[in-house]
Amino acid sequence: MEKVIAIVDDEKDILQLVGHHLKREGFKIKEFYNGKDFLLYLESVTPDLALLDIMLPGTDGLELCRMLKGKKSTASMPIIMLTAKGTEADVVVGLELGADDYIVKPFSPRELVARVKSVLRRMNTVEDENETIQLGDIKIYTQKYEVFVKDKKVDLTTTEFKILEALGEGKGRVFTRDQLLKRKRLWGDDKLVYDRTIDVHVKNLRDKLGACGKMIKTVRSIGYKLEL
């Protein structure tokens, strides 16, 4: 079945450029010039991934991201932010709101397509369907991309899930930020990110895990580990 990609950008040229290249790769495209029309669309359909421009008329991309990640029906939908700003601060804000990735304008269509495929691969990594990781009150279902804390489901972004999975599989092992950034299963080969990216995702992950978040330990000047 075709993957549906929603593109929300008020620049017609960007919509046409991105849409053209994604269609060539076999994706089905839905285009929106503003957040209002996109939100109306989401009332009946949830796309496989959304590309959100930050600078939108009315409700901007960051606010849209916050709304989508706070709603149960769209919380797990992957989001890639499109930004013309390109500063670390803007990237961090998007990630703190739950975005899975970002790309800075002007961008290469080839790079954007690669980023889309990379994020979708994280959603579709084939695992042993019976494999689970039990970490105290946390249970990770690797095939279903689901996490439960005390039998209550916790909605994580795909990146947050993969970080938790990595720390869980290497329970007790210290992962440097660089090791997490370079994990092929987490980022893919095309990822250029800041070290602080991991810190933002880990902070969000701890918050969502509640009391169990304290199991993720910061190893000062090195990285992170997970201990029961």
N, C-alpha and C positions, 0 to 999 in steps of 0.2 A: 504494500500500500504506500502511496506517495506521502512523504512527510510534508506537512503544511507549515510554511514559514510566514509569519506576519511581519510586515515591515511598516514602521510608523515613522514617517519623516515628512516634513512640510516642503521639502525641495523635490520638485518633480524630476529633475535630472538624476538625483540620487535614487529615487524610487525606481526609475526606469533602468538605471545602470545595475543596481543590486538585483532587481527582479529578473533582468535578462540573464545574468550570469548564474543565478540560482536555478532558473528554469532549465538552463542548459545542462545542469547537473541532475535533473530529474525531480526537483522539488516543485511543489504546488505553492503558489504565491498569493497572498492577500495583502493588498496595499491600502494604507490609510494616511491621510494628510494631517490628522489630529487625534488626540487622545480620546475625545468624546466618541467619535465613530468607532474607534477600536474597542472601547468599553462596551458599546452596544453590541458589537460583534461577539464579544466574549460571553454575552448572556446566553448564547445558544451553541457556541463552538469554542473549544480550547485548542489552539494550534500547538504543534510540536515544539515550536521555538518562536520567540519574539525578538526582533531587532528594534530597539527603541532609541530614537534620537533624543539627546538631552534637551536641546533647544527647540521646543515645540510651542506653538501658540496655545494659550489657555493652560491646560494641565501639562507641565513639562515632563520629560522622560523620567527624571528622578522621582517625581511624585507618583507617576504611573507605576514605576517599579515598586515603590513602597506599598501602594494600594494592592497590586497583584500578589506580592509576597505575603501580604497580611490577610488574603482571602483564601479559604480552604481549597476552593475549586481550581485556583491558579497558582497556589504556593509552590508547587513542584515544577511548574512550567519553566524551562530554561530561558534566561534573558541575556542578551548581549547588548550592551550600551554602545551607541555611536556618539562620539563627542568630537567637537572641533577644538576643544580647549587643550586637551592633552597634558594637563598638569597632573602631578601625582595626587594632589588634593581632590580633584574631580574624580579621578579613578577610584580613590579610597571611599569617597561618599557613595558611589554606585555600588561598590562591593559591600559596604556596610548595610546597604538597603537590601542586599540579597542577590544582586546581579551575578551571573556565572562567569562573565567575561566582558571585555571592553575592546573597542577598536577606535583608533584616532583618525579623524579626517585630516587631510586627504588620505585615502587608503587604496591599496591595490585590490581590485575585485577578486583576484586569485587568493589573496590573503584572507579576505572576508569569507569566501567560500570554505577555505581551509579551517577557519575558526568555527564556522557553523558546523561543519562535519565533526570537528574535534569535540565540541560540546555534546552533540548528539551521540557520539561514540561513548561518552561517559555514561549516557543514559542506557545504552544498549550493550554494555560489556557482558559477554556471556560467561556466567559462572555456573558452578554445580548448583542446580535448583534446590538441592536439599541443604546447601551449606549455610550455616548460621554462625555468627560469632557472639558468644555470651560474655559480657563484661559486667559482672555484678548485676545491677538492675537494668542494664542496657542490653538489648538484643538486636543484632544487626542481621537482616535478611539480605544477603548479597545479591541474590537473583532478582528479588522484587524491588531492590533499592528502598527498603523500608527500615525504619528504626523505631523501636518501642522502648520507652522508659517506664518501668513498673506497669507493663501491659497497656500503656497509653501511647498511641502513635505520635511521633514527633516529625513535623514537616521540615526537611532539610533541603537546601539546594544541592544539586549534583556535586558541586565542588566540596561543600561541607561534608556530604556523605563520603566522598572518596578520601578526604583527610581523616575522618573518623575510622574508616575501614583500614587505612594504612596504619594508623596508630594502634588499632585493635589487633591487626594481624601481627604487628611487631611489639605486642604488649611488653612493657618494661624497657624497650629499646629506645634510645634517644635518637630522634631524627633532627638533623640540622635543617634550617630553612632551605638551604640550597638543595638538600636531598629531596625534600618535599616538592620544591619547585621543578626539579629535574625528573621526578617520577613520570615515566612515559604514560602510565595508566591514568595519572591525574591530569596532566596538562597537554600531552601530545608533544610532538617535536617542534611545533611552530610557536611555542609560547614564550613571549618576552614580558616579564613581569618584575615588579619590585619585590624586595624581601618583605616589605610591609604588607604585601598582599596576603601572605600566609597569616600574619598577625591578625588582620581584620577578619579573615574567615574563621580562625580559631576563637576569637572573641565572640563572634556570632554563634558558633557551635556551642561554646560553653553556656551562653545565655539560654539557648534552646534546650539544652540538656538539664537545666535547672540544677538541683543539688548534685546531680551526677557530673556536672561540668567540672567539679573540682578534681575529678580523676585525671583530667588533662593537665599535666604539670609543665610549667615553664622552667627550662634549664637555662639559667642566665647566661647570656652571651653565646649560647649554642643553638637551642631550638626547643623541641617539645618531646614529651613522652607520655604514655598512658599507664597509670598504675591503679590497681584496685585498692 
